[in-house]
Amino acid sequence: MHQIEKTLQKTNNKQISTSLNGGVLFLTKSSNSTKPLISIVTTASQVCINIKIYTAFIYVMIPKKLLNVLQKQ
């Protein structure tokens, strides 16, 4: 997570704001920007990564059970 945050901040410091609110990390750019807007939402059962590129949205849902298995390796 920190790696993603640092990479995005290096890309364009001025437009990116990060906020951590109740376990939800938002990485957002200014509204008039066409660059990707990424938000990572953690719920009790899954992690949702939402990527907006231009006008398209890409959602990646990762079940927590799978995440736990991946972290153990």
Chimera marker file (.cmm) of the C-alpha trace (Angstrom):
<marker_set name="trace">
<marker id="1" x="0.000" y="0.000" z="0.000" r="1" g="1" b="0" radius="0.5"/>
<marker id="2" x="2.708" y="2.448" z="0.981" r="1" g="1" b="0" radius="0.5"/>
<marker id="3" x="4.551" y="1.679" z="-2.241" r="1" g="1" b="0" radius="0.5"/>
<marker id="4" x="1.521" y="2.666" z="-4.347" r="1" g="1" b="0" radius="0.5"/>
<marker id="5" x="1.079" y="5.851" z="-2.360" r="1" g="1" b="0" radius="0.5"/>
<marker id="6" x="4.735" y="6.861" z="-2.662" r="1" g="1" b="0" radius="0.5"/>
<marker id="7" x="4.861" y="6.091" z="-6.382" r="1" g="1" b="0" radius="0.5"/>
<marker id="8" x="1.795" y="8.211" z="-7.106" r="1" g="1" b="0" radius="0.5"/>
<marker id="9" x="3.094" y="11.078" z="-5.018" r="1" g="1" b="0" radius="0.5"/>
<marker id="10" x="6.387" y="11.033" z="-6.895" r="1" g="1" b="0" radius="0.5"/>
<marker id="11" x="4.519" y="11.116" z="-10.211" r="1" g="1" b="0" radius="0.5"/>
<marker id="12" x="2.771" y="14.412" z="-9.534" r="1" g="1" b="0" radius="0.5"/>
<marker id="13" x="2.933" y="15.872" z="-6.034" r="1" g="1" b="0" radius="0.5"/>
<marker id="14" x="0.743" y="18.857" z="-6.741" r="1" g="1" b="0" radius="0.5"/>
<marker id="15" x="-2.406" y="17.081" z="-7.864" r="1" g="1" b="0" radius="0.5"/>
<marker id="16" x="-2.467" y="14.040" z="-5.590" r="1" g="1" b="0" radius="0.5"/>
<marker id="17" x="-3.993" y="14.120" z="-2.142" r="1" g="1" b="0" radius="0.5"/>
<marker id="18" x="-3.988" y="11.140" z="0.179" r="1" g="1" b="0" radius="0.5"/>
<marker id="19" x="-6.341" y="10.589" z="3.061" r="1" g="1" b="0" radius="0.5"/>
<marker id="20" x="-6.840" y="7.707" z="5.436" r="1" g="1" b="0" radius="0.5"/>
<marker id="21" x="-10.373" y="7.588" z="6.801" r="1" g="1" b="0" radius="0.5"/>
<marker id="22" x="-11.676" y="4.616" z="8.772" r="1" g="1" b="0" radius="0.5"/>
<marker id="23" x="-9.362" y="2.140" z="7.055" r="1" g="1" b="0" radius="0.5"/>
<marker id="24" x="-10.158" y="3.531" z="3.596" r="1" g="1" b="0" radius="0.5"/>
<marker id="25" x="-7.254" y="4.969" z="1.635" r="1" g="1" b="0" radius="0.5"/>
<marker id="26" x="-8.109" y="7.415" z="-1.110" r="1" g="1" b="0" radius="0.5"/>
<marker id="27" x="-5.619" y="8.543" z="-3.714" r="1" g="1" b="0" radius="0.5"/>
<marker id="28" x="-7.281" y="11.228" z="-5.776" r="1" g="1" b="0" radius="0.5"/>
<marker id="29" x="-6.315" y="13.759" z="-8.395" r="1" g="1" b="0" radius="0.5"/>
<marker id="30" x="-7.976" y="17.040" z="-9.276" r="1" g="1" b="0" radius="0.5"/>
<marker id="31" x="-11.411" y="16.656" z="-10.843" r="1" g="1" b="0" radius="0.5"/>
<marker id="32" x="-10.439" y="18.171" z="-14.205" r="1" g="1" b="0" radius="0.5"/>
<marker id="33" x="-7.500" y="15.790" z="-14.607" r="1" g="1" b="0" radius="0.5"/>
<marker id="34" x="-7.765" y="12.901" z="-17.076" r="1" g="1" b="0" radius="0.5"/>
<marker id="35" x="-5.096" y="10.931" z="-15.220" r="1" g="1" b="0" radius="0.5"/>
<marker id="36" x="-6.186" y="7.863" z="-13.215" r="1" g="1" b="0" radius="0.5"/>
<marker id="37" x="-8.049" y="8.254" z="-9.955" r="1" g="1" b="0" radius="0.5"/>
<marker id="38" x="-7.436" y="5.363" z="-7.597" r="1" g="1" b="0" radius="0.5"/>
<marker id="39" x="-9.268" y="4.498" z="-4.405" r="1" g="1" b="0" radius="0.5"/>
<marker id="40" x="-8.659" y="1.437" z="-2.279" r="1" g="1" b="0" radius="0.5"/>
<marker id="41" x="-11.532" y="0.437" z="-0.007" r="1" g="1" b="0" radius="0.5"/>
<marker id="42" x="-11.144" y="-2.176" z="2.705" r="1" g="1" b="0" radius="0.5"/>
<marker id="43" x="-14.275" y="-3.834" z="4.082" r="1" g="1" b="0" radius="0.5"/>
<marker id="44" x="-14.677" y="-6.693" z="6.542" r="1" g="1" b="0" radius="0.5"/>
<marker id="45" x="-14.635" y="-9.334" z="3.811" r="1" g="1" b="0" radius="0.5"/>
<marker id="46" x="-12.807" y="-7.814" z="0.841" r="1" g="1" b="0" radius="0.5"/>
<marker id="47" x="-10.558" y="-5.139" z="-0.570" r="1" g="1" b="0" radius="0.5"/>
<marker id="48" x="-11.912" y="-3.101" z="-3.471" r="1" g="1" b="0" radius="0.5"/>
<marker id="49" x="-9.519" y="-1.249" z="-5.753" r="1" g="1" b="0" radius="0.5"/>
<marker id="50" x="-11.302" y="1.290" z="-7.930" r="1" g="1" b="0" radius="0.5"/>
<marker id="51" x="-9.323" y="2.755" z="-10.820" r="1" g="1" b="0" radius="0.5"/>
<marker id="52" x="-10.762" y="5.495" z="-13.020" r="1" g="1" b="0" radius="0.5"/>
<marker id="53" x="-9.020" y="6.068" z="-16.338" r="1" g="1" b="0" radius="0.5"/>
<marker id="54" x="-10.554" y="8.866" z="-18.397" r="1" g="1" b="0" radius="0.5"/>
<marker id="55" x="-14.278" y="8.048" z="-18.214" r="1" g="1" b="0" radius="0.5"/>
<marker id="56" x="-13.940" y="4.310" z="-17.586" r="1" g="1" b="0" radius="0.5"/>
<marker id="57" x="-13.962" y="2.693" z="-14.161" r="1" g="1" b="0" radius="0.5"/>
<marker id="58" x="-12.072" y="-0.494" z="-13.345" r="1" g="1" b="0" radius="0.5"/>
<marker id="59" x="-13.042" y="-2.305" z="-10.158" r="1" g="1" b="0" radius="0.5"/>
<marker id="60" x="-10.827" y="-4.960" z="-8.628" r="1" g="1" b="0" radius="0.5"/>
<marker id="61" x="-12.378" y="-6.902" z="-5.776" r="1" g="1" b="0" radius="0.5"/>
<marker id="62" x="-10.039" y="-9.022" z="-3.679" r="1" g="1" b="0" radius="0.5"/>
<marker id="63" x="-11.560" y="-11.307" z="-1.037" r="1" g="1" b="0" radius="0.5"/>
<marker id="64" x="-9.757" y="-10.979" z="2.308" r="1" g="1" b="0" radius="0.5"/>
<marker id="65" x="-9.268" y="-14.759" z="2.495" r="1" g="1" b="0" radius="0.5"/>
<marker id="66" x="-7.271" y="-14.627" z="-0.739" r="1" g="1" b="0" radius="0.5"/>
<marker id="67" x="-5.296" y="-11.634" z="0.514" r="1" g="1" b="0" radius="0.5"/>
<marker id="68" x="-4.385" y="-13.527" z="3.697" r="1" g="1" b="0" radius="0.5"/>
<marker id="69" x="-3.167" y="-16.492" z="1.643" r="1" g="1" b="0" radius="0.5"/>
<marker id="70" x="-1.053" y="-14.201" z="-0.555" r="1" g="1" b="0" radius="0.5"/>
<marker id="71" x="0.479" y="-12.414" z="2.450" r="1" g="1" b="0" radius="0.5"/>
<marker id="72" x="1.531" y="-15.692" z="4.084" r="1" g="1" b="0" radius="0.5"/>
<marker id="73" x="3.638" y="-16.728" z="1.089" r="1" g="1" b="0" radius="0.5"/>
<link id1="1" id2="2" r="1" g="1" b="0" radius="0.2"/>
<link id1="2" id2="3" r="1" g="1" b="0" radius="0.2"/>
<link id1="3" id2="4" r="1" g="1" b="0" radius="0.2"/>
<link id1="4" id2="5" r="1" g="1" b="0" radius="0.2"/>
<link id1="5" id2="6" r="1" g="1" b="0" radius="0.2"/>
<link id1="6" id2="7" r="1" g="1" b="0" radius="0.2"/>
<link id1="7" id2="8" r="1" g="1" b="0" radius="0.2"/>
<link id1="8" id2="9" r="1" g="1" b="0" radius="0.2"/>
<link id1="9" id2="10" r="1" g="1" b="0" radius="0.2"/>
<link id1="10" id2="11" r="1" g="1" b="0" radius="0.2"/>
<link id1="11" id2="12" r="1" g="1" b="0" radius="0.2"/>
<link id1="12" id2="13" r="1" g="1" b="0" radius="0.2"/>
<link id1="13" id2="14" r="1" g="1" b="0" radius="0.2"/>
<link id1="14" id2="15" r="1" g="1" b="0" radius="0.2"/>
<link id1="15" id2="16" r="1" g="1" b="0" radius="0.2"/>
<link id1="16" id2="17" r="1" g="1" b="0" radius="0.2"/>
<link id1="17" id2="18" r="1" g="1" b="0" radius="0.2"/>
<link id1="18" id2="19" r="1" g="1" b="0" radius="0.2"/>
<link id1="19" id2="20" r="1" g="1" b="0" radius="0.2"/>
<link id1="20" id2="21" r="1" g="1" b="0" radius="0.2"/>
<link id1="21" id2="22" r="1" g="1" b="0" radius="0.2"/>
<link id1="22" id2="23" r="1" g="1" b="0" radius="0.2"/>
<link id1="23" id2="24" r="1" g="1" b="0" radius="0.2"/>
<link id1="24" id2="25" r="1" g="1" b="0" radius="0.2"/>
<link id1="25" id2="26" r="1" g="1" b="0" radius="0.2"/>
<link id1="26" id2="27" r="1" g="1" b="0" radius="0.2"/>
<link id1="27" id2="28" r="1" g="1" b="0" radius="0.2"/>
<link id1="28" id2="29" r="1" g="1" b="0" radius="0.2"/>
<link id1="29" id2="30" r="1" g="1" b="0" radius="0.2"/>
<link id1="30" id2="31" r="1" g="1" b="0" radius="0.2"/>
<link id1="31" id2="32" r="1" g="1" b="0" radius="0.2"/>
<link id1="32" id2="33" r="1" g="1" b="0" radius="0.2"/>
<link id1="33" id2="34" r="1" g="1" b="0" radius="0.2"/>
<link id1="34" id2="35" r="1" g="1" b="0" radius="0.2"/>
<link id1="35" id2="36" r="1" g="1" b="0" radius="0.2"/>
<link id1="36" id2="37" r="1" g="1" b="0" radius="0.2"/>
<link id1="37" id2="38" r="1" g="1" b="0" radius="0.2"/>
<link id1="38" id2="39" r="1" g="1" b="0" radius="0.2"/>
<link id1="39" id2="40" r="1" g="1" b="0" radius="0.2"/>
<link id1="40" id2="41" r="1" g="1" b="0" radius="0.2"/>
<link id1="41" id2="42" r="1" g="1" b="0" radius="0.2"/>
<link id1="42" id2="43" r="1" g="1" b="0" radius="0.2"/>
<link id1="43" id2="44" r="1" g="1" b="0" radius="0.2"/>
<link id1="44" id2="45" r="1" g="1" b="0" radius="0.2"/>
<link id1="45" id2="46" r="1" g="1" b="0" radius="0.2"/>
<link id1="46" id2="47" r="1" g="1" b="0" radius="0.2"/>
<link id1="47" id2="48" r="1" g="1" b="0" radius="0.2"/>
<link id1="48" id2="49" r="1" g="1" b="0" radius="0.2"/>
<link id1="49" id2="50" r="1" g="1" b="0" radius="0.2"/>
<link id1="50" id2="51" r="1" g="1" b="0" radius="0.2"/>
<link id1="51" id2="52" r="1" g="1" b="0" radius="0.2"/>
<link id1="52" id2="53" r="1" g="1" b="0" radius="0.2"/>
<link id1="53" id2="54" r="1" g="1" b="0" radius="0.2"/>
<link id1="54" id2="55" r="1" g="1" b="0" radius="0.2"/>
<link id1="55" id2="56" r="1" g="1" b="0" radius="0.2"/>
<link id1="56" id2="57" r="1" g="1" b="0" radius="0.2"/>
<link id1="57" id2="58" r="1" g="1" b="0" radius="0.2"/>
<link id1="58" id2="59" r="1" g="1" b="0" radius="0.2"/>
<link id1="59" id2="60" r="1" g="1" b="0" radius="0.2"/>
<link id1="60" id2="61" r="1" g="1" b="0" radius="0.2"/>
<link id1="61" id2="62" r="1" g="1" b="0" radius="0.2"/>
<link id1="62" id2="63" r="1" g="1" b="0" radius="0.2"/>
<link id1="63" id2="64" r="1" g="1" b="0" radius="0.2"/>
<link id1="64" id2="65" r="1" g="1" b="0" radius="0.2"/>
<link id1="65" id2="66" r="1" g="1" b="0" radius="0.2"/>
<link id1="66" id2="67" r="1" g="1" b="0" radius="0.2"/>
<link id1="67" id2="68" r="1" g="1" b="0" radius="0.2"/>
<link id1="68" id2="69" r="1" g="1" b="0" radius="0.2"/>
<link id1="69" id2="70" r="1" g="1" b="0" radius="0.2"/>
<link id1="70" id2="71" r="1" g="1" b="0" radius="0.2"/>
<link id1="71" id2="72" r="1" g="1" b="0" radius="0.2"/>
<link id1="72" id2="73" r="1" g="1" b="0" radius="0.2"/>
</marker_set>
